[in-house]
């Protein structure tokens, strides 16, 4: 019995990204592909997403060039694979404000958005700092922050201050302060009980890859390693990782790093005509598969 289907939808990728940006301290370990994805959740009569990607224009396009992003497709094309139109998406949980996660809110005209209040206010704070601090804004488009403020004006933004159980039935939001960013949140979808018997933890950028969850040496016991980019603390990242694993019922494989190309080896996946991947984490009862 599953209430929700969950797919990780790739909408662009960086063909060659430095591994030290993915795994903290992994210097001189070369480069690898870094997919850019958002998550589609469908079931219980609603359509929700975790994150929205970026928009390939203006500052978003400039930032994407700086990060070496290729193969971008718009949400209309990407969601079509699941038979969903952007205007049908009702709830969007924004994991954090980086451009590749929060940069395309405009593409979802009917959705209500959920973000931690601290994430919004701290980015405004960071924008106001002297330009010597601009490293903090390395992956943030101030225009995205302004667009989210405008969602508040439209009555389409819910700013959370902490955890929220059952934001939708069986879906929980968890706050992760001062980690990858100041007000990150992750999303737990419970298809089973509250102990995580059939839960999926959608991690945003709290982990980028399996190595952040499992360590770099497959023969060694499990070791959490922080992501390579954080404005908060490595210690907080490790404890948040442990919390995510517990929410996933203690199963490391239920914590989903969206920037991990290896998802294709662990879950049913398909590459579409644009060279982008669809990964199917689970199917609600009666939902047809998108990958078989
Ligand atoms: Zn990020």
py3Dmol code that shows the C-alpha trace and the ligand (Angstrom):
import py3Dmol

protein = """\
ATOM      1  CA  UNK A   1       0.000   0.000   0.000  1.00  0.00           C
ATOM      2  CA  UNK A   2       1.657   3.200  -1.129  1.00  0.00           C
ATOM      3  CA  UNK A   3      -0.101   6.549  -1.120  1.00  0.00           C
ATOM      4  CA  UNK A   4       2.454   8.487  -3.133  1.00  0.00           C
ATOM      5  CA  UNK A   5       4.524   7.993  -6.264  1.00  0.00           C
ATOM      6  CA  UNK A   6       7.894   9.711  -6.243  1.00  0.00           C
ATOM      7  CA  UNK A   7      10.138  10.447  -9.209  1.00  0.00           C
ATOM      8  CA  UNK A   8      13.479  12.217  -9.411  1.00  0.00           C
ATOM      9  CA  UNK A   9      13.431  14.159 -12.671  1.00  0.00           C
ATOM     10  CA  UNK A  10      16.696  15.362 -14.176  1.00  0.00           C
ATOM     11  CA  UNK A  11      16.316  18.705 -15.970  1.00  0.00           C
ATOM     12  CA  UNK A  12      19.978  19.546 -16.720  1.00  0.00           C
ATOM     13  CA  UNK A  13      23.444  18.426 -15.690  1.00  0.00           C
ATOM     14  CA  UNK A  14      27.033  19.472 -15.265  1.00  0.00           C
ATOM     15  CA  UNK A  15      29.082  16.992 -17.300  1.00  0.00           C
ATOM     16  CA  UNK A  16      32.236  17.556 -15.307  1.00  0.00           C
ATOM     17  CA  UNK A  17      32.073  18.884 -11.743  1.00  0.00           C
ATOM     18  CA  UNK A  18      34.970  18.812  -9.270  1.00  0.00           C
ATOM     19  CA  UNK A  19      34.542  16.020  -6.715  1.00  0.00           C
ATOM     20  CA  UNK A  20      35.840  18.263  -3.932  1.00  0.00           C
ATOM     21  CA  UNK A  21      32.695  20.357  -4.450  1.00  0.00           C
ATOM     22  CA  UNK A  22      30.590  17.269  -3.746  1.00  0.00           C
ATOM     23  CA  UNK A  23      32.482  15.568  -0.909  1.00  0.00           C
ATOM     24  CA  UNK A  24      34.148  17.741   1.707  1.00  0.00           C
ATOM     25  CA  UNK A  25      37.922  17.437   1.570  1.00  0.00           C
ATOM     26  CA  UNK A  26      37.986  15.163  -1.508  1.00  0.00           C
ATOM     27  CA  UNK A  27      40.854  17.057  -3.094  1.00  0.00           C
ATOM     28  CA  UNK A  28      42.621  15.852  -6.245  1.00  0.00           C
ATOM     29  CA  UNK A  29      39.928  13.311  -6.980  1.00  0.00           C
ATOM     30  CA  UNK A  30      39.026  14.669 -10.388  1.00  0.00           C
ATOM     31  CA  UNK A  31      35.629  15.405 -11.880  1.00  0.00           C
ATOM     32  CA  UNK A  32      32.303  13.666 -12.384  1.00  0.00           C
ATOM     33  CA  UNK A  33      28.833  14.260 -13.806  1.00  0.00           C
ATOM     34  CA  UNK A  34      26.496  16.226 -11.529  1.00  0.00           C
ATOM     35  CA  UNK A  35      22.820  15.902 -12.471  1.00  0.00           C
ATOM     36  CA  UNK A  36      20.401  18.750 -11.667  1.00  0.00           C
ATOM     37  CA  UNK A  37      17.004  17.413 -10.634  1.00  0.00           C
ATOM     38  CA  UNK A  38      13.735  18.128  -8.904  1.00  0.00           C
ATOM     39  CA  UNK A  39      11.358  15.665  -7.296  1.00  0.00           C
ATOM     40  CA  UNK A  40       7.764  15.008  -8.314  1.00  0.00           C
ATOM     41  CA  UNK A  41       5.352  13.559  -5.747  1.00  0.00           C
ATOM     42  CA  UNK A  42       1.938  12.416  -6.901  1.00  0.00           C
ATOM     43  CA  UNK A  43      -0.882  10.826  -4.936  1.00  0.00           C
ATOM     44  CA  UNK A  44      -3.750  11.418  -2.516  1.00  0.00           C
ATOM     45  CA  UNK A  45      -5.361  13.588  -5.172  1.00  0.00           C
ATOM     46  CA  UNK A  46      -2.553  16.113  -5.357  1.00  0.00           C
ATOM     47  CA  UNK A  47       0.697  16.899  -7.149  1.00  0.00           C
ATOM     48  CA  UNK A  48       3.670  18.252  -5.219  1.00  0.00           C
ATOM     49  CA  UNK A  49       7.323  18.878  -5.872  1.00  0.00           C
ATOM     50  CA  UNK A  50      10.548  19.360  -4.002  1.00  0.00           C
ATOM     51  CA  UNK A  51      12.339  22.271  -5.707  1.00  0.00           C
ATOM     52  CA  UNK A  52      11.828  23.770  -9.149  1.00  0.00           C
ATOM     53  CA  UNK A  53      15.225  23.998 -10.856  1.00  0.00           C
ATOM     54  CA  UNK A  54      16.417  27.236 -12.460  1.00  0.00           C
ATOM     55  CA  UNK A  55      15.196  29.254 -15.423  1.00  0.00           C
ATOM     56  CA  UNK A  56      17.571  29.330 -18.389  1.00  0.00           C
ATOM     57  CA  UNK A  57      17.488  33.111 -18.838  1.00  0.00           C
ATOM     58  CA  UNK A  58      18.942  36.260 -17.256  1.00  0.00           C
ATOM     59  CA  UNK A  59      21.033  35.657 -14.130  1.00  0.00           C
ATOM     60  CA  UNK A  60      19.976  32.005 -13.948  1.00  0.00           C
ATOM     61  CA  UNK A  61      21.498  31.346 -17.373  1.00  0.00           C
ATOM     62  CA  UNK A  62      24.652  33.250 -16.404  1.00  0.00           C
ATOM     63  CA  UNK A  63      25.089  31.233 -13.221  1.00  0.00           C
ATOM     64  CA  UNK A  64      24.463  27.998 -15.112  1.00  0.00           C
ATOM     65  CA  UNK A  65      27.238  28.937 -17.554  1.00  0.00           C
ATOM     66  CA  UNK A  66      29.583  29.588 -14.632  1.00  0.00           C
ATOM     67  CA  UNK A  67      28.807  26.152 -13.188  1.00  0.00           C
ATOM     68  CA  UNK A  68      29.128  24.481 -16.615  1.00  0.00           C
ATOM     69  CA  UNK A  69      25.492  23.311 -16.824  1.00  0.00           C
ATOM     70  CA  UNK A  70      24.236  21.714 -20.045  1.00  0.00           C
ATOM     71  CA  UNK A  71      21.140  20.125 -21.563  1.00  0.00           C
ATOM     72  CA  UNK A  72      18.564  22.254 -19.666  1.00  0.00           C
ATOM     73  CA  UNK A  73      14.918  21.545 -20.381  1.00  0.00           C
ATOM     74  CA  UNK A  74      11.937  23.528 -19.112  1.00  0.00           C
ATOM     75  CA  UNK A  75       9.523  22.063 -16.535  1.00  0.00           C
ATOM     76  CA  UNK A  76       6.783  21.700 -19.124  1.00  0.00           C
ATOM     77  CA  UNK A  77       8.920  19.264 -21.106  1.00  0.00           C
ATOM     78  CA  UNK A  78      10.316  17.473 -18.055  1.00  0.00           C
ATOM     79  CA  UNK A  79       6.980  17.032 -16.255  1.00  0.00           C
ATOM     80  CA  UNK A  80       5.254  15.901 -19.448  1.00  0.00           C
ATOM     81  CA  UNK A  81       7.018  12.578 -18.988  1.00  0.00           C
ATOM     82  CA  UNK A  82       4.785  12.055 -15.953  1.00  0.00           C
ATOM     83  CA  UNK A  83       1.697  13.419 -17.696  1.00  0.00           C
ATOM     84  CA  UNK A  84       1.762  16.502 -15.458  1.00  0.00           C
ATOM     85  CA  UNK A  85       1.509  20.162 -16.494  1.00  0.00           C
ATOM     86  CA  UNK A  86       3.321  22.818 -14.396  1.00  0.00           C
ATOM     87  CA  UNK A  87      -0.011  24.517 -13.636  1.00  0.00           C
ATOM     88  CA  UNK A  88      -1.252  21.275 -12.068  1.00  0.00           C
ATOM     89  CA  UNK A  89       1.431  21.332  -9.369  1.00  0.00           C
ATOM     90  CA  UNK A  90      -0.275  22.438  -6.139  1.00  0.00           C
ATOM     91  CA  UNK A  91       2.432  22.311  -3.462  1.00  0.00           C
ATOM     92  CA  UNK A  92       6.161  23.011  -3.798  1.00  0.00           C
ATOM     93  CA  UNK A  93       8.599  22.456  -0.951  1.00  0.00           C
ATOM     94  CA  UNK A  94      11.723  24.559  -1.507  1.00  0.00           C
ATOM     95  CA  UNK A  95      14.671  22.785   0.120  1.00  0.00           C
ATOM     96  CA  UNK A  96      16.827  25.933   0.018  1.00  0.00           C
ATOM     97  CA  UNK A  97      17.447  29.078  -2.021  1.00  0.00           C
ATOM     98  CA  UNK A  98      20.289  28.071  -4.352  1.00  0.00           C
ATOM     99  CA  UNK A  99      19.542  28.940  -7.970  1.00  0.00           C
ATOM    100  CA  UNK A 100      19.360  25.346  -9.193  1.00  0.00           C
ATOM    101  CA  UNK A 101      16.639  24.568  -6.614  1.00  0.00           C
ATOM    102  CA  UNK A 102      14.617  27.798  -6.266  1.00  0.00           C
ATOM    103  CA  UNK A 103      15.254  29.568  -9.572  1.00  0.00           C
ATOM    104  CA  UNK A 104      12.135  28.724 -11.531  1.00  0.00           C
ATOM    105  CA  UNK A 105       9.214  29.472  -9.239  1.00  0.00           C
ATOM    106  CA  UNK A 106       7.645  31.500 -12.088  1.00  0.00           C
ATOM    107  CA  UNK A 107       7.036  28.296 -14.050  1.00  0.00           C
ATOM    108  CA  UNK A 108       4.419  27.096 -11.530  1.00  0.00           C
ATOM    109  CA  UNK A 109       1.598  29.637 -11.616  1.00  0.00           C
ATOM    110  CA  UNK A 110      -0.866  27.816  -9.346  1.00  0.00           C
ATOM    111  CA  UNK A 111       1.421  26.323  -6.727  1.00  0.00           C
ATOM    112  CA  UNK A 112       1.720  27.209  -3.078  1.00  0.00           C
ATOM    113  CA  UNK A 113       5.346  27.333  -1.935  1.00  0.00           C
ATOM    114  CA  UNK A 114       6.898  26.331   1.406  1.00  0.00           C
ATOM    115  CA  UNK A 115      10.233  27.675   2.621  1.00  0.00           C
ATOM    116  CA  UNK A 116      11.852  28.166   6.007  1.00  0.00           C
ATOM    117  CA  UNK A 117      11.574  31.779   7.187  1.00  0.00           C
ATOM    118  CA  UNK A 118      15.221  31.676   8.218  1.00  0.00           C
ATOM    119  CA  UNK A 119      16.283  30.715   4.698  1.00  0.00           C
ATOM    120  CA  UNK A 120      14.607  33.778   3.221  1.00  0.00           C
ATOM    121  CA  UNK A 121      15.672  36.292   5.866  1.00  0.00           C
ATOM    122  CA  UNK A 122      19.293  35.133   5.957  1.00  0.00           C
ATOM    123  CA  UNK A 123      19.656  35.436   2.189  1.00  0.00           C
ATOM    124  CA  UNK A 124      18.376  38.989   2.397  1.00  0.00           C
ATOM    125  CA  UNK A 125      20.965  39.541   5.145  1.00  0.00           C
ATOM    126  CA  UNK A 126      23.704  38.014   2.969  1.00  0.00           C
ATOM    127  CA  UNK A 127      22.698  40.176   0.003  1.00  0.00           C
ATOM    128  CA  UNK A 128      23.183  43.284   2.159  1.00  0.00           C
ATOM    129  CA  UNK A 129      26.727  42.421   3.261  1.00  0.00           C
ATOM    130  CA  UNK A 130      29.802  44.142   1.871  1.00  0.00           C
ATOM    131  CA  UNK A 131      30.937  42.718  -1.470  1.00  0.00           C
ATOM    132  CA  UNK A 132      33.922  41.146   0.269  1.00  0.00           C
ATOM    133  CA  UNK A 133      31.438  38.552   1.554  1.00  0.00           C
ATOM    134  CA  UNK A 134      30.092  37.734  -1.889  1.00  0.00           C
ATOM    135  CA  UNK A 135      31.415  34.159  -1.726  1.00  0.00           C
ATOM    136  CA  UNK A 136      28.317  33.426   0.399  1.00  0.00           C
ATOM    137  CA  UNK A 137      26.187  34.207  -2.655  1.00  0.00           C
ATOM    138  CA  UNK A 138      28.146  31.931  -4.961  1.00  0.00           C
ATOM    139  CA  UNK A 139      25.055  29.886  -5.909  1.00  0.00           C
ATOM    140  CA  UNK A 140      22.239  32.341  -5.208  1.00  0.00           C
ATOM    141  CA  UNK A 141      20.436  34.645  -7.634  1.00  0.00           C
ATOM    142  CA  UNK A 142      19.059  37.694  -5.765  1.00  0.00           C
ATOM    143  CA  UNK A 143      16.278  37.755  -8.373  1.00  0.00           C
ATOM    144  CA  UNK A 144      15.081  34.349  -7.099  1.00  0.00           C
ATOM    145  CA  UNK A 145      14.851  35.756  -3.579  1.00  0.00           C
ATOM    146  CA  UNK A 146      12.831  38.711  -4.892  1.00  0.00           C
ATOM    147  CA  UNK A 147      10.482  36.382  -6.776  1.00  0.00           C
ATOM    148  CA  UNK A 148       9.853  34.422  -3.568  1.00  0.00           C
ATOM    149  CA  UNK A 149       9.070  37.669  -1.727  1.00  0.00           C
ATOM    150  CA  UNK A 150       6.581  38.394  -4.488  1.00  0.00           C
ATOM    151  CA  UNK A 151       4.969  34.982  -3.877  1.00  0.00           C
ATOM    152  CA  UNK A 152       4.329  36.199  -0.326  1.00  0.00           C
ATOM    153  CA  UNK A 153       2.646  39.292  -1.766  1.00  0.00           C
ATOM    154  CA  UNK A 154       0.452  37.020  -3.872  1.00  0.00           C
ATOM    155  CA  UNK A 155      -0.501  34.936  -0.832  1.00  0.00           C
ATOM    156  CA  UNK A 156       1.236  31.860  -2.265  1.00  0.00           C
ATOM    157  CA  UNK A 157       4.134  31.499   0.180  1.00  0.00           C
ATOM    158  CA  UNK A 158       4.101  29.724   3.510  1.00  0.00           C
ATOM    159  CA  UNK A 159       7.147  30.598   5.587  1.00  0.00           C
ATOM    160  CA  UNK A 160       7.824  27.908   8.166  1.00  0.00           C
ATOM    161  CA  UNK A 161       9.678  28.252  11.421  1.00  0.00           C
ATOM    162  CA  UNK A 162      10.771  24.700  12.080  1.00  0.00           C
ATOM    163  CA  UNK A 163       9.358  21.243  11.495  1.00  0.00           C
ATOM    164  CA  UNK A 164       5.866  20.597  10.183  1.00  0.00           C
ATOM    165  CA  UNK A 165       4.214  17.184  10.464  1.00  0.00           C
ATOM    166  CA  UNK A 166       1.658  16.277   7.813  1.00  0.00           C
ATOM    167  CA  UNK A 167       2.075  19.382   5.681  1.00  0.00           C
ATOM    168  CA  UNK A 168       0.185  17.064   3.360  1.00  0.00           C
ATOM    169  CA  UNK A 169      -1.156  13.777   4.745  1.00  0.00           C
ATOM    170  CA  UNK A 170       1.920  11.585   5.327  1.00  0.00           C
ATOM    171  CA  UNK A 171       4.426  14.241   4.277  1.00  0.00           C
ATOM    172  CA  UNK A 172       6.638  15.932   6.872  1.00  0.00           C
ATOM    173  CA  UNK A 173       8.986  18.902   6.588  1.00  0.00           C
ATOM    174  CA  UNK A 174      12.133  18.978   8.697  1.00  0.00           C
ATOM    175  CA  UNK A 175      14.257  22.062   9.297  1.00  0.00           C
ATOM    176  CA  UNK A 176      18.066  21.862   9.134  1.00  0.00           C
ATOM    177  CA  UNK A 177      19.497  25.138  10.372  1.00  0.00           C
ATOM    178  CA  UNK A 178      23.017  26.275   9.535  1.00  0.00           C
ATOM    179  CA  UNK A 179      23.930  23.327   7.365  1.00  0.00           C
ATOM    180  CA  UNK A 180      24.318  23.569   3.566  1.00  0.00           C
ATOM    181  CA  UNK A 181      22.537  26.914   3.900  1.00  0.00           C
ATOM    182  CA  UNK A 182      21.131  28.778   6.909  1.00  0.00           C
ATOM    183  CA  UNK A 183      17.558  27.523   6.702  1.00  0.00           C
ATOM    184  CA  UNK A 184      17.542  24.282   4.729  1.00  0.00           C
ATOM    185  CA  UNK A 185      14.657  21.866   4.966  1.00  0.00           C
ATOM    186  CA  UNK A 186      14.189  18.275   3.896  1.00  0.00           C
ATOM    187  CA  UNK A 187      11.000  16.376   3.132  1.00  0.00           C
ATOM    188  CA  UNK A 188       9.950  12.946   4.376  1.00  0.00           C
ATOM    189  CA  UNK A 189       7.239  11.109   2.469  1.00  0.00           C
ATOM    190  CA  UNK A 190       5.718   8.343   4.580  1.00  0.00           C
ATOM    191  CA  UNK A 191       4.112   5.594   2.559  1.00  0.00           C
ATOM    192  CA  UNK A 192       4.226   3.430   5.696  1.00  0.00           C
ATOM    193  CA  UNK A 193       4.175   4.162   9.424  1.00  0.00           C
ATOM    194  CA  UNK A 194       5.810   6.926  11.448  1.00  0.00           C
ATOM    195  CA  UNK A 195       8.805   4.736  12.254  1.00  0.00           C
ATOM    196  CA  UNK A 196       9.882   5.000   8.636  1.00  0.00           C
ATOM    197  CA  UNK A 197       8.824   1.512   7.530  1.00  0.00           C
ATOM    198  CA  UNK A 198       8.257   2.802   3.985  1.00  0.00           C
ATOM    199  CA  UNK A 199       9.533   6.376   4.068  1.00  0.00           C
ATOM    200  CA  UNK A 200      11.524   8.355   1.530  1.00  0.00           C
ATOM    201  CA  UNK A 201      13.680  11.268   2.605  1.00  0.00           C
ATOM    202  CA  UNK A 202      14.167  13.937  -0.049  1.00  0.00           C
ATOM    203  CA  UNK A 203      17.385  15.541   1.036  1.00  0.00           C
ATOM    204  CA  UNK A 204      17.787  18.654  -1.128  1.00  0.00           C
ATOM    205  CA  UNK A 205      21.505  19.476  -0.939  1.00  0.00           C
ATOM    206  CA  UNK A 206      22.004  18.193   2.617  1.00  0.00           C
ATOM    207  CA  UNK A 207      23.684  15.286   0.879  1.00  0.00           C
ATOM    208  CA  UNK A 208      24.857  15.462  -2.737  1.00  0.00           C
ATOM    209  CA  UNK A 209      26.000  11.902  -3.237  1.00  0.00           C
ATOM    210  CA  UNK A 210      26.049   8.425  -1.728  1.00  0.00           C
ATOM    211  CA  UNK A 211      29.527   9.193  -0.387  1.00  0.00           C
ATOM    212  CA  UNK A 212      28.100  11.895   1.899  1.00  0.00           C
ATOM    213  CA  UNK A 213      25.943   9.144   3.426  1.00  0.00           C
ATOM    214  CA  UNK A 214      28.185   6.122   3.276  1.00  0.00           C
ATOM    215  CA  UNK A 215      31.774   7.343   3.136  1.00  0.00           C
ATOM    216  CA  UNK A 216      34.270   6.992   0.309  1.00  0.00           C
ATOM    217  CA  UNK A 217      35.649   3.547   1.152  1.00  0.00           C
ATOM    218  CA  UNK A 218      33.062   0.821   0.467  1.00  0.00           C
ATOM    219  CA  UNK A 219      35.086  -1.647   2.588  1.00  0.00           C
ATOM    220  CA  UNK A 220      35.113   0.613   5.653  1.00  0.00           C
ATOM    221  CA  UNK A 221      32.199   0.977   8.074  1.00  0.00           C
ATOM    222  CA  UNK A 222      29.653   3.677   7.216  1.00  0.00           C
ATOM    223  CA  UNK A 223      30.934   7.201   7.657  1.00  0.00           C
ATOM    224  CA  UNK A 224      29.025  10.428   7.062  1.00  0.00           C
ATOM    225  CA  UNK A 225      31.034  13.066   5.169  1.00  0.00           C
ATOM    226  CA  UNK A 226      29.729  16.629   4.723  1.00  0.00           C
ATOM    227  CA  UNK A 227      28.945  18.083   1.301  1.00  0.00           C
ATOM    228  CA  UNK A 228      31.633  20.198  -0.317  1.00  0.00           C
ATOM    229  CA  UNK A 229      29.708  23.477  -0.124  1.00  0.00           C
ATOM    230  CA  UNK A 230      28.195  24.846   3.057  1.00  0.00           C
ATOM    231  CA  UNK A 231      27.668  28.219   4.696  1.00  0.00           C
ATOM    232  CA  UNK A 232      26.776  26.510   7.991  1.00  0.00           C
ATOM    233  CA  UNK A 233      28.600  23.894   9.987  1.00  0.00           C
ATOM    234  CA  UNK A 234      29.979  20.498   9.010  1.00  0.00           C
ATOM    235  CA  UNK A 235      28.950  19.161  12.409  1.00  0.00           C
ATOM    236  CA  UNK A 236      25.344  20.232  11.802  1.00  0.00           C
ATOM    237  CA  UNK A 237      25.447  18.541   8.382  1.00  0.00           C
ATOM    238  CA  UNK A 238      26.554  15.241   9.917  1.00  0.00           C
ATOM    239  CA  UNK A 239      23.868  15.289  12.602  1.00  0.00           C
ATOM    240  CA  UNK A 240      21.238  16.220  10.006  1.00  0.00           C
ATOM    241  CA  UNK A 241      22.424  13.308   7.870  1.00  0.00           C
ATOM    242  CA  UNK A 242      21.924  10.998  10.838  1.00  0.00           C
ATOM    243  CA  UNK A 243      18.448  12.442  11.391  1.00  0.00           C
ATOM    244  CA  UNK A 244      17.560  11.835   7.734  1.00  0.00           C
ATOM    245  CA  UNK A 245      18.739   8.220   7.962  1.00  0.00           C
ATOM    246  CA  UNK A 246      16.572   7.698  11.049  1.00  0.00           C
ATOM    247  CA  UNK A 247      13.554   9.234   9.273  1.00  0.00           C
ATOM    248  CA  UNK A 248      14.191   6.730   6.499  1.00  0.00           C
ATOM    249  CA  UNK A 249      13.763   3.903   9.001  1.00  0.00           C
ATOM    250  CA  UNK A 250      17.539   3.517   9.419  1.00  0.00           C
ATOM    251  CA  UNK A 251      17.934   2.591   5.753  1.00  0.00           C
ATOM    252  CA  UNK A 252      20.641   4.704   4.083  1.00  0.00           C
ATOM    253  CA  UNK A 253      19.123   3.974   0.684  1.00  0.00           C
ATOM    254  CA  UNK A 254      15.909   5.797   1.626  1.00  0.00           C
ATOM    255  CA  UNK A 255      17.782   9.112   1.810  1.00  0.00           C
ATOM    256  CA  UNK A 256      17.790  10.499  -1.724  1.00  0.00           C
ATOM    257  CA  UNK A 257      20.595  12.772  -2.943  1.00  0.00           C
ATOM    258  CA  UNK A 258      19.237  14.410  -6.100  1.00  0.00           C
ATOM    259  CA  UNK A 259      22.678  15.341  -7.437  1.00  0.00           C
ATOM    260  CA  UNK A 260      23.748  11.649  -7.422  1.00  0.00           C
ATOM    261  CA  UNK A 261      24.107  10.087 -10.887  1.00  0.00           C
ATOM    262  CA  UNK A 262      24.250   6.647  -9.247  1.00  0.00           C
ATOM    263  CA  UNK A 263      20.518   6.785  -8.474  1.00  0.00           C
ATOM    264  CA  UNK A 264      20.128   5.155 -11.894  1.00  0.00           C
ATOM    265  CA  UNK A 265      21.897   2.027 -10.614  1.00  0.00           C
ATOM    266  CA  UNK A 266      19.817   1.672  -7.450  1.00  0.00           C
ATOM    267  CA  UNK A 267      16.332   2.518  -8.696  1.00  0.00           C
ATOM    268  CA  UNK A 268      14.415   1.879 -11.926  1.00  0.00           C
ATOM    269  CA  UNK A 269      15.444   4.615 -14.347  1.00  0.00           C
ATOM    270  CA  UNK A 270      15.153   5.646 -17.960  1.00  0.00           C
ATOM    271  CA  UNK A 271      17.056   8.143 -20.119  1.00  0.00           C
ATOM    272  CA  UNK A 272      14.781  10.273 -22.298  1.00  0.00           C
ATOM    273  CA  UNK A 273      15.310  11.733 -25.788  1.00  0.00           C
ATOM    274  CA  UNK A 274      17.009  14.786 -24.279  1.00  0.00           C
ATOM    275  CA  UNK A 275      19.592  12.633 -22.505  1.00  0.00           C
ATOM    276  CA  UNK A 276      17.977  13.334 -19.130  1.00  0.00           C
ATOM    277  CA  UNK A 277      17.092  10.699 -16.560  1.00  0.00           C
ATOM    278  CA  UNK A 278      13.819   9.762 -14.893  1.00  0.00           C
ATOM    279  CA  UNK A 279      14.285   7.771 -11.685  1.00  0.00           C
ATOM    280  CA  UNK A 280      11.283   6.089 -10.114  1.00  0.00           C
ATOM    281  CA  UNK A 281      11.575   5.729  -6.353  1.00  0.00           C
ATOM    282  CA  UNK A 282       8.128   4.284  -5.714  1.00  0.00           C
ATOM    283  CA  UNK A 283       4.658   4.005  -7.199  1.00  0.00           C
ATOM    284  CA  UNK A 284       1.331   4.714  -5.564  1.00  0.00           C
ATOM    285  CA  UNK A 285      -1.255   1.979  -5.828  1.00  0.00           C
ATOM    286  CA  UNK A 286      -2.675   1.967  -9.348  1.00  0.00           C
ATOM    287  CA  UNK A 287      -0.074   4.376 -10.784  1.00  0.00           C
ATOM    288  CA  UNK A 288       1.649   3.212 -13.953  1.00  0.00           C
ATOM    289  CA  UNK A 289       5.409   3.123 -14.157  1.00  0.00           C
ATOM    290  CA  UNK A 290       7.199   5.865 -16.132  1.00  0.00           C
ATOM    291  CA  UNK A 291      10.312   3.794 -16.711  1.00  0.00           C
ATOM    292  CA  UNK A 292       9.158   0.361 -17.853  1.00  0.00           C
TER     293      UNK A 292
END
"""
ligand_1 = """\
1
ZN
Zn 22.567 24.064 -2.752
"""
view = py3Dmol.view(width=600, height=400)
view.addModel(protein, "pdb")
view.setStyle({"model": 0}, {"cartoon": {"style": "trace"}})
view.addModel(ligand_1, "xyz")
view.setStyle({"model": 1}, {"stick": {}})
view.zoomTo()
view.show()
